[in-house]
Amino acid sequence: MTKAELVQAIHAQSGLSTRAQAEAALDALISTLTTTLKAGDTVTFTGFGSFKVAKRAARKGRNPRTGKEISIPAGKAVKFTPGKALKEAVK
């Protein structure tokens, strides 16, 4: 599903009067999620799942072209953990 398809689905199901309002709502959600995760907080939607920032340790890797060992620096990654209701719905 693309963003445009998601906006169309939100517009159809939410009762918002215009597609632009649905897109603005989606953009606000994404912006709020990004800001919250950037601050290091967790975002939880009961029944759906939670988003959190996890730290990745520095590690050694290999360049696939040359096979030369390289050092991969430490970093952060967003992790999603699905909730029970979502797990059950997908089964």
Contacts in CASP RR format, 6 or more apart in sequence:
PFRMAT RR
TARGET T0000
AUTHOR 0000-0000-0000
METHOD contacts of the structure
MODEL  1
MTKAELVQAIHAQSGLSTRAQAEAALDALISTLTTTLKAGDTVTFTGFGS
FKVAKRAARKGRNPRTGKEISIPAGKAVKFTPGKALKEAVK
1 9 0 8 1.000
3 26 0 8 1.000
6 26 0 8 1.000
7 19 0 8 1.000
7 22 0 8 1.000
7 23 0 8 1.000
7 26 0 8 1.000
8 19 0 8 1.000
8 22 0 8 1.000
10 16 0 8 1.000
10 22 0 8 1.000
10 25 0 8 1.000
10 26 0 8 1.000
11 18 0 8 1.000
11 19 0 8 1.000
11 21 0 8 1.000
11 22 0 8 1.000
14 22 0 8 1.000
14 25 0 8 1.000
16 22 0 8 1.000
16 25 0 8 1.000
33 43 0 8 1.000
33 51 0 8 1.000
36 43 0 8 1.000
37 43 0 8 1.000
37 51 0 8 1.000
37 52 0 8 1.000
37 53 0 8 1.000
37 78 0 8 1.000
40 53 0 8 1.000
42 50 0 8 1.000
42 51 0 8 1.000
42 52 0 8 1.000
43 50 0 8 1.000
43 51 0 8 1.000
43 52 0 8 1.000
44 50 0 8 1.000
44 51 0 8 1.000
47 83 0 8 1.000
47 84 0 8 1.000
47 85 0 8 1.000
47 86 0 8 1.000
48 82 0 8 1.000
48 83 0 8 1.000
48 85 0 8 1.000
48 86 0 8 1.000
49 80 0 8 1.000
49 81 0 8 1.000
49 82 0 8 1.000
49 83 0 8 1.000
49 86 0 8 1.000
50 80 0 8 1.000
50 81 0 8 1.000
50 83 0 8 1.000
51 78 0 8 1.000
51 79 0 8 1.000
51 80 0 8 1.000
52 78 0 8 1.000
52 79 0 8 1.000
52 81 0 8 1.000
53 76 0 8 1.000
53 77 0 8 1.000
53 78 0 8 1.000
53 79 0 8 1.000
54 76 0 8 1.000
54 77 0 8 1.000
54 78 0 8 1.000
54 79 0 8 1.000
55 74 0 8 1.000
55 75 0 8 1.000
55 76 0 8 1.000
56 74 0 8 1.000
56 75 0 8 1.000
56 76 0 8 1.000
56 77 0 8 1.000
57 74 0 8 1.000
58 71 0 8 1.000
58 72 0 8 1.000
58 73 0 8 1.000
58 74 0 8 1.000
59 71 0 8 1.000
59 72 0 8 1.000
60 69 0 8 1.000
60 70 0 8 1.000
60 71 0 8 1.000
60 72 0 8 1.000
61 69 0 8 1.000
61 70 0 8 1.000
61 71 0 8 1.000
61 72 0 8 1.000
62 68 0 8 1.000
62 69 0 8 1.000
62 70 0 8 1.000
63 69 0 8 1.000
63 70 0 8 1.000
82 90 0 8 1.000
END
